[in-house]
Amino acid sequence: MLELLGAVEMGNALRHTGATGMNEHSSRSHVILTLQISVRSLKSARSSKLCLVDLAGSERAGKTGNAGAQLKESALINTGLLALGNVIRALSDRGAHVPYRDAKITRLLRDSLGGNAHTVMVACVSPSHHFVAETLNVLQFASKARHVRNCPGPAPLLRDQNMFLSDAPQTRGTKGDVGVN
């Protein structure tokens, strides 16, 4: 438990925030905390994964007043959100092609998006009339996400231990990743 809390604290310390014209403590990055629990025996292996995701909000350059490096960060945030929206749209429309490979965030969340995972989304909106457009965008995004159908349940047992693959290599080596072994 202490190891988990240490990882959360380290990740929080590495998280980027900054003041914008819309928010004094604006997130400058998305955060994904993935806990993977594996149980192995001589004949089989089981694995369970919990992903906690905090998405940075969409950034409108005109409203935030961002310039320079913050404007580039805003563009990257919006690119990730656009890719996530495209995946959710394809899944909710039951499209033939789901563009998981378009962004790192969609590759990391692939299991939670249309896989065999239980997925819960909490959408944070503002009651202020100044942010009506942003609130409507969040609610439209959540409405689309609501129509994504996962097939929750246990993954099939793996009979051969050599078939048991970890997701660790998928994220290793990316800038800003935090890992606990």
Rosetta constraint file for C-alpha pairs under 8 A:
AtomPair CA 1 CA 5 HARMONIC 6.32 0.50
AtomPair CA 2 CA 6 HARMONIC 6.02 0.50
AtomPair CA 3 CA 7 HARMONIC 6.28 0.50
AtomPair CA 3 CA 180 HARMONIC 7.71 0.50
AtomPair CA 4 CA 8 HARMONIC 6.30 0.50
AtomPair CA 5 CA 9 HARMONIC 6.11 0.50
AtomPair CA 6 CA 10 HARMONIC 6.07 0.50
AtomPair CA 7 CA 11 HARMONIC 6.07 0.50
AtomPair CA 7 CA 178 HARMONIC 7.32 0.50
AtomPair CA 7 CA 179 HARMONIC 7.40 0.50
AtomPair CA 7 CA 180 HARMONIC 6.58 0.50
AtomPair CA 8 CA 12 HARMONIC 6.08 0.50
AtomPair CA 8 CA 33 HARMONIC 7.71 0.50
AtomPair CA 9 CA 13 HARMONIC 6.12 0.50
AtomPair CA 10 CA 14 HARMONIC 6.37 0.50
AtomPair CA 10 CA 178 HARMONIC 7.55 0.50
AtomPair CA 11 CA 15 HARMONIC 6.25 0.50
AtomPair CA 11 CA 178 HARMONIC 6.26 0.50
AtomPair CA 14 CA 176 HARMONIC 7.34 0.50
AtomPair CA 15 CA 27 HARMONIC 7.80 0.50
AtomPair CA 15 CA 28 HARMONIC 7.69 0.50
AtomPair CA 15 CA 29 HARMONIC 6.93 0.50
AtomPair CA 15 CA 31 HARMONIC 7.61 0.50
AtomPair CA 16 CA 27 HARMONIC 6.17 0.50
AtomPair CA 16 CA 28 HARMONIC 5.09 0.50
AtomPair CA 16 CA 29 HARMONIC 6.14 0.50
AtomPair CA 17 CA 25 HARMONIC 5.71 0.50
AtomPair CA 17 CA 26 HARMONIC 5.26 0.50
AtomPair CA 17 CA 27 HARMONIC 4.52 0.50
AtomPair CA 17 CA 28 HARMONIC 5.06 0.50
AtomPair CA 17 CA 29 HARMONIC 7.69 0.50
AtomPair CA 18 CA 24 HARMONIC 6.74 0.50
AtomPair CA 18 CA 25 HARMONIC 5.35 0.50
AtomPair CA 18 CA 26 HARMONIC 5.24 0.50
AtomPair CA 18 CA 27 HARMONIC 6.70 0.50
AtomPair CA 18 CA 28 HARMONIC 6.67 0.50
AtomPair CA 19 CA 23 HARMONIC 5.95 0.50
AtomPair CA 19 CA 24 HARMONIC 4.17 0.50
AtomPair CA 19 CA 25 HARMONIC 5.28 0.50
AtomPair CA 19 CA 26 HARMONIC 5.78 0.50
AtomPair CA 20 CA 24 HARMONIC 5.91 0.50
AtomPair CA 20 CA 25 HARMONIC 7.67 0.50
AtomPair CA 20 CA 26 HARMONIC 6.56 0.50
AtomPair CA 20 CA 64 HARMONIC 5.16 0.50
AtomPair CA 20 CA 65 HARMONIC 6.55 0.50
AtomPair CA 20 CA 66 HARMONIC 6.53 0.50
AtomPair CA 21 CA 63 HARMONIC 6.34 0.50
AtomPair CA 21 CA 64 HARMONIC 4.18 0.50
AtomPair CA 21 CA 65 HARMONIC 5.46 0.50
AtomPair CA 21 CA 66 HARMONIC 7.56 0.50
AtomPair CA 22 CA 63 HARMONIC 6.56 0.50
AtomPair CA 22 CA 64 HARMONIC 5.26 0.50
AtomPair CA 23 CA 64 HARMONIC 7.92 0.50
AtomPair CA 26 CA 56 HARMONIC 7.82 0.50
AtomPair CA 27 CA 56 HARMONIC 5.31 0.50
AtomPair CA 27 CA 57 HARMONIC 7.37 0.50
AtomPair CA 28 CA 56 HARMONIC 6.54 0.50
AtomPair CA 28 CA 73 HARMONIC 6.57 0.50
AtomPair CA 28 CA 74 HARMONIC 7.44 0.50
AtomPair CA 28 CA 77 HARMONIC 7.48 0.50
AtomPair CA 29 CA 55 HARMONIC 7.44 0.50
AtomPair CA 29 CA 56 HARMONIC 5.68 0.50
AtomPair CA 29 CA 73 HARMONIC 7.85 0.50
AtomPair CA 29 CA 77 HARMONIC 6.61 0.50
AtomPair CA 30 CA 53 HARMONIC 7.51 0.50
AtomPair CA 30 CA 54 HARMONIC 5.85 0.50
AtomPair CA 30 CA 55 HARMONIC 4.62 0.50
AtomPair CA 30 CA 56 HARMONIC 5.05 0.50
AtomPair CA 30 CA 77 HARMONIC 7.52 0.50
AtomPair CA 31 CA 53 HARMONIC 5.67 0.50
AtomPair CA 31 CA 54 HARMONIC 5.08 0.50
AtomPair CA 31 CA 55 HARMONIC 6.40 0.50
AtomPair CA 31 CA 56 HARMONIC 7.95 0.50
AtomPair CA 32 CA 51 HARMONIC 6.62 0.50
AtomPair CA 32 CA 52 HARMONIC 5.72 0.50
AtomPair CA 32 CA 53 HARMONIC 4.53 0.50
AtomPair CA 32 CA 54 HARMONIC 6.53 0.50
AtomPair CA 33 CA 51 HARMONIC 5.65 0.50
AtomPair CA 33 CA 52 HARMONIC 5.11 0.50
AtomPair CA 33 CA 53 HARMONIC 6.46 0.50
AtomPair CA 34 CA 49 HARMONIC 6.80 0.50
AtomPair CA 34 CA 50 HARMONIC 5.62 0.50
AtomPair CA 34 CA 51 HARMONIC 4.43 0.50
AtomPair CA 34 CA 52 HARMONIC 6.43 0.50
AtomPair CA 35 CA 49 HARMONIC 5.56 0.50
AtomPair CA 35 CA 50 HARMONIC 5.09 0.50
AtomPair CA 35 CA 51 HARMONIC 6.45 0.50
AtomPair CA 36 CA 47 HARMONIC 6.99 0.50
AtomPair CA 36 CA 48 HARMONIC 5.74 0.50
AtomPair CA 36 CA 49 HARMONIC 4.36 0.50
AtomPair CA 36 CA 50 HARMONIC 6.47 0.50
AtomPair CA 37 CA 47 HARMONIC 5.66 0.50
AtomPair CA 37 CA 48 HARMONIC 5.23 0.50
AtomPair CA 37 CA 49 HARMONIC 6.26 0.50
AtomPair CA 38 CA 45 HARMONIC 7.22 0.50
AtomPair CA 38 CA 46 HARMONIC 5.75 0.50
AtomPair CA 38 CA 47 HARMONIC 4.30 0.50
AtomPair CA 38 CA 48 HARMONIC 6.42 0.50
AtomPair CA 39 CA 45 HARMONIC 5.71 0.50
AtomPair CA 39 CA 46 HARMONIC 5.20 0.50
AtomPair CA 39 CA 47 HARMONIC 6.25 0.50
AtomPair CA 40 CA 44 HARMONIC 6.07 0.50
AtomPair CA 40 CA 45 HARMONIC 4.22 0.50
AtomPair CA 40 CA 46 HARMONIC 6.33 0.50
AtomPair CA 41 CA 45 HARMONIC 6.04 0.50
AtomPair CA 43 CA 159 HARMONIC 5.88 0.50
AtomPair CA 43 CA 160 HARMONIC 7.17 0.50
AtomPair CA 43 CA 161 HARMONIC 7.63 0.50
AtomPair CA 44 CA 157 HARMONIC 6.28 0.50
AtomPair CA 44 CA 158 HARMONIC 5.41 0.50
AtomPair CA 44 CA 159 HARMONIC 4.86 0.50
AtomPair CA 44 CA 160 HARMONIC 6.69 0.50
AtomPair CA 44 CA 161 HARMONIC 6.64 0.50
AtomPair CA 45 CA 157 HARMONIC 6.41 0.50
AtomPair CA 45 CA 158 HARMONIC 5.71 0.50
AtomPair CA 45 CA 159 HARMONIC 7.28 0.50
AtomPair CA 45 CA 161 HARMONIC 6.86 0.50
AtomPair CA 45 CA 164 HARMONIC 7.06 0.50
AtomPair CA 46 CA 155 HARMONIC 7.88 0.50
AtomPair CA 46 CA 157 HARMONIC 6.44 0.50
AtomPair CA 46 CA 158 HARMONIC 7.36 0.50
AtomPair CA 51 CA 109 HARMONIC 7.85 0.50
AtomPair CA 51 CA 112 HARMONIC 7.82 0.50
AtomPair CA 56 CA 77 HARMONIC 6.78 0.50
AtomPair CA 57 CA 77 HARMONIC 7.71 0.50
AtomPair CA 58 CA 74 HARMONIC 7.74 0.50
AtomPair CA 58 CA 77 HARMONIC 6.87 0.50
AtomPair CA 58 CA 78 HARMONIC 5.74 0.50
AtomPair CA 58 CA 81 HARMONIC 7.19 0.50
AtomPair CA 58 CA 134 HARMONIC 7.92 0.50
AtomPair CA 59 CA 64 HARMONIC 6.92 0.50
AtomPair CA 59 CA 74 HARMONIC 5.54 0.50
AtomPair CA 59 CA 75 HARMONIC 7.68 0.50
AtomPair CA 59 CA 77 HARMONIC 7.37 0.50
AtomPair CA 59 CA 78 HARMONIC 6.52 0.50
AtomPair CA 60 CA 64 HARMONIC 6.11 0.50
AtomPair CA 60 CA 74 HARMONIC 7.85 0.50
AtomPair CA 61 CA 65 HARMONIC 5.84 0.50
AtomPair CA 61 CA 66 HARMONIC 5.87 0.50
AtomPair CA 61 CA 71 HARMONIC 6.97 0.50
AtomPair CA 61 CA 74 HARMONIC 7.56 0.50
AtomPair CA 62 CA 66 HARMONIC 7.75 0.50
AtomPair CA 66 CA 70 HARMONIC 5.46 0.50
AtomPair CA 66 CA 71 HARMONIC 4.97 0.50
AtomPair CA 66 CA 74 HARMONIC 7.86 0.50
AtomPair CA 67 CA 71 HARMONIC 4.74 0.50
AtomPair CA 67 CA 72 HARMONIC 7.89 0.50
AtomPair CA 68 CA 72 HARMONIC 6.58 0.50
AtomPair CA 69 CA 73 HARMONIC 6.26 0.50
AtomPair CA 70 CA 74 HARMONIC 6.11 0.50
AtomPair CA 71 CA 75 HARMONIC 6.31 0.50
AtomPair CA 72 CA 76 HARMONIC 6.37 0.50
AtomPair CA 73 CA 77 HARMONIC 6.15 0.50
AtomPair CA 74 CA 78 HARMONIC 6.10 0.50
AtomPair CA 75 CA 79 HARMONIC 6.07 0.50
AtomPair CA 76 CA 80 HARMONIC 6.33 0.50
AtomPair CA 77 CA 81 HARMONIC 6.30 0.50
AtomPair CA 78 CA 82 HARMONIC 5.94 0.50
AtomPair CA 79 CA 83 HARMONIC 6.24 0.50
AtomPair CA 79 CA 103 HARMONIC 7.93 0.50
AtomPair CA 80 CA 84 HARMONIC 6.18 0.50
AtomPair CA 80 CA 103 HARMONIC 6.03 0.50
AtomPair CA 80 CA 104 HARMONIC 7.67 0.50
AtomPair CA 80 CA 105 HARMONIC 6.52 0.50
AtomPair CA 80 CA 106 HARMONIC 7.93 0.50
AtomPair CA 81 CA 85 HARMONIC 6.01 0.50
AtomPair CA 82 CA 86 HARMONIC 6.14 0.50
AtomPair CA 83 CA 87 HARMONIC 6.31 0.50
AtomPair CA 83 CA 99 HARMONIC 7.66 0.50
AtomPair CA 83 CA 100 HARMONIC 7.96 0.50
AtomPair CA 83 CA 102 HARMONIC 6.07 0.50
AtomPair CA 83 CA 103 HARMONIC 6.09 0.50
AtomPair CA 83 CA 106 HARMONIC 7.00 0.50
AtomPair CA 84 CA 88 HARMONIC 6.21 0.50
AtomPair CA 84 CA 103 HARMONIC 7.83 0.50
AtomPair CA 84 CA 105 HARMONIC 7.31 0.50
AtomPair CA 84 CA 106 HARMONIC 5.81 0.50
AtomPair CA 85 CA 89 HARMONIC 5.95 0.50
AtomPair CA 85 CA 141 HARMONIC 7.10 0.50
AtomPair CA 86 CA 90 HARMONIC 6.10 0.50
AtomPair CA 86 CA 98 HARMONIC 7.98 0.50
AtomPair CA 86 CA 99 HARMONIC 7.10 0.50
AtomPair CA 87 CA 91 HARMONIC 6.15 0.50
AtomPair CA 87 CA 98 HARMONIC 5.64 0.50
AtomPair CA 87 CA 99 HARMONIC 5.68 0.50
AtomPair CA 87 CA 100 HARMONIC 6.34 0.50
AtomPair CA 87 CA 106 HARMONIC 7.40 0.50
AtomPair CA 87 CA 113 HARMONIC 7.99 0.50
AtomPair CA 88 CA 92 HARMONIC 5.97 0.50
AtomPair CA 88 CA 113 HARMONIC 7.40 0.50
AtomPair CA 88 CA 144 HARMONIC 6.68 0.50
AtomPair CA 88 CA 145 HARMONIC 5.80 0.50
AtomPair CA 88 CA 148 HARMONIC 6.78 0.50
AtomPair CA 89 CA 93 HARMONIC 5.99 0.50
AtomPair CA 89 CA 144 HARMONIC 6.44 0.50
AtomPair CA 89 CA 145 HARMONIC 7.65 0.50
AtomPair CA 90 CA 94 HARMONIC 5.90 0.50
AtomPair CA 90 CA 95 HARMONIC 4.83 0.50
AtomPair CA 90 CA 96 HARMONIC 7.74 0.50
AtomPair CA 90 CA 97 HARMONIC 7.06 0.50
AtomPair CA 90 CA 98 HARMONIC 5.58 0.50
AtomPair CA 90 CA 99 HARMONIC 7.86 0.50
AtomPair CA 91 CA 95 HARMONIC 6.10 0.50
AtomPair CA 91 CA 98 HARMONIC 6.69 0.50
AtomPair CA 91 CA 113 HARMONIC 7.98 0.50
AtomPair CA 91 CA 114 HARMONIC 6.73 0.50
AtomPair CA 91 CA 148 HARMONIC 5.61 0.50
AtomPair CA 91 CA 149 HARMONIC 7.69 0.50
AtomPair CA 92 CA 144 HARMONIC 6.36 0.50
AtomPair CA 92 CA 145 HARMONIC 6.98 0.50
AtomPair CA 92 CA 146 HARMONIC 8.00 0.50
AtomPair CA 92 CA 147 HARMONIC 5.04 0.50
AtomPair CA 92 CA 148 HARMONIC 4.60 0.50
AtomPair CA 92 CA 149 HARMONIC 7.35 0.50
AtomPair CA 100 CA 106 HARMONIC 5.16 0.50
AtomPair CA 100 CA 107 HARMONIC 5.39 0.50
AtomPair CA 100 CA 110 HARMONIC 6.69 0.50
AtomPair CA 101 CA 106 HARMONIC 6.80 0.50
AtomPair CA 101 CA 107 HARMONIC 5.81 0.50
AtomPair CA 102 CA 106 HARMONIC 7.17 0.50
AtomPair CA 102 CA 107 HARMONIC 7.90 0.50
AtomPair CA 103 CA 107 HARMONIC 6.49 0.50
AtomPair CA 104 CA 108 HARMONIC 6.21 0.50
AtomPair CA 105 CA 109 HARMONIC 6.17 0.50
AtomPair CA 106 CA 110 HARMONIC 5.81 0.50
AtomPair CA 108 CA 170 HARMONIC 7.93 0.50
AtomPair CA 108 CA 171 HARMONIC 7.87 0.50
AtomPair CA 109 CA 113 HARMONIC 6.21 0.50
AtomPair CA 110 CA 114 HARMONIC 7.26 0.50
AtomPair CA 110 CA 115 HARMONIC 6.96 0.50
AtomPair CA 111 CA 115 HARMONIC 4.72 0.50
AtomPair CA 111 CA 116 HARMONIC 6.74 0.50
AtomPair CA 111 CA 117 HARMONIC 6.41 0.50
AtomPair CA 112 CA 116 HARMONIC 7.34 0.50
AtomPair CA 112 CA 117 HARMONIC 5.40 0.50
AtomPair CA 112 CA 118 HARMONIC 7.14 0.50
AtomPair CA 112 CA 119 HARMONIC 6.05 0.50
AtomPair CA 112 CA 150 HARMONIC 7.97 0.50
AtomPair CA 113 CA 117 HARMONIC 7.93 0.50
AtomPair CA 113 CA 119 HARMONIC 7.73 0.50
AtomPair CA 113 CA 148 HARMONIC 7.54 0.50
AtomPair CA 113 CA 150 HARMONIC 7.20 0.50
AtomPair CA 114 CA 148 HARMONIC 6.40 0.50
AtomPair CA 114 CA 149 HARMONIC 5.98 0.50
AtomPair CA 114 CA 150 HARMONIC 4.57 0.50
AtomPair CA 114 CA 151 HARMONIC 7.38 0.50
AtomPair CA 115 CA 150 HARMONIC 5.34 0.50
AtomPair CA 115 CA 151 HARMONIC 6.30 0.50
AtomPair CA 115 CA 152 HARMONIC 7.42 0.50
AtomPair CA 116 CA 150 HARMONIC 5.68 0.50
AtomPair CA 116 CA 151 HARMONIC 4.63 0.50
AtomPair CA 116 CA 152 HARMONIC 4.23 0.50
AtomPair CA 116 CA 153 HARMONIC 5.89 0.50
AtomPair CA 116 CA 154 HARMONIC 7.46 0.50
AtomPair CA 116 CA 155 HARMONIC 7.30 0.50
AtomPair CA 117 CA 150 HARMONIC 6.51 0.50
AtomPair CA 117 CA 151 HARMONIC 6.87 0.50
AtomPair CA 117 CA 152 HARMONIC 4.83 0.50
AtomPair CA 117 CA 153 HARMONIC 6.96 0.50
AtomPair CA 118 CA 150 HARMONIC 7.12 0.50
AtomPair CA 118 CA 151 HARMONIC 8.00 0.50
AtomPair CA 118 CA 152 HARMONIC 5.50 0.50
AtomPair CA 119 CA 150 HARMONIC 7.84 0.50
AtomPair CA 121 CA 142 HARMONIC 7.48 0.50
AtomPair CA 123 CA 138 HARMONIC 6.72 0.50
AtomPair CA 123 CA 139 HARMONIC 7.30 0.50
AtomPair CA 123 CA 142 HARMONIC 6.65 0.50
AtomPair CA 124 CA 138 HARMONIC 7.67 0.50
AtomPair CA 125 CA 134 HARMONIC 7.82 0.50
AtomPair CA 125 CA 135 HARMONIC 5.23 0.50
AtomPair CA 125 CA 138 HARMONIC 6.99 0.50
AtomPair CA 126 CA 131 HARMONIC 6.48 0.50
AtomPair CA 126 CA 132 HARMONIC 7.79 0.50
AtomPair CA 126 CA 135 HARMONIC 6.27 0.50
AtomPair CA 127 CA 131 HARMONIC 7.69 0.50
AtomPair CA 128 CA 132 HARMONIC 7.09 0.50
AtomPair CA 131 CA 135 HARMONIC 6.13 0.50
AtomPair CA 132 CA 136 HARMONIC 6.15 0.50
AtomPair CA 133 CA 137 HARMONIC 6.26 0.50
AtomPair CA 134 CA 138 HARMONIC 6.27 0.50
AtomPair CA 135 CA 139 HARMONIC 6.22 0.50
AtomPair CA 136 CA 140 HARMONIC 6.10 0.50
AtomPair CA 137 CA 141 HARMONIC 6.14 0.50
AtomPair CA 138 CA 142 HARMONIC 6.13 0.50
AtomPair CA 139 CA 143 HARMONIC 6.02 0.50
AtomPair CA 140 CA 144 HARMONIC 6.30 0.50
AtomPair CA 141 CA 145 HARMONIC 6.21 0.50
AtomPair CA 142 CA 146 HARMONIC 6.05 0.50
AtomPair CA 143 CA 147 HARMONIC 6.93 0.50
AtomPair CA 144 CA 148 HARMONIC 7.21 0.50
AtomPair CA 158 CA 163 HARMONIC 6.74 0.50
AtomPair CA 158 CA 164 HARMONIC 6.77 0.50
AtomPair CA 159 CA 163 HARMONIC 7.90 0.50
AtomPair CA 160 CA 164 HARMONIC 7.31 0.50
AtomPair CA 167 CA 171 HARMONIC 7.38 0.50
AtomPair CA 168 CA 172 HARMONIC 6.20 0.50
AtomPair CA 171 CA 177 HARMONIC 7.22 0.50
AtomPair CA 172 CA 177 HARMONIC 7.34 0.50
AtomPair CA 173 CA 177 HARMONIC 7.53 0.50
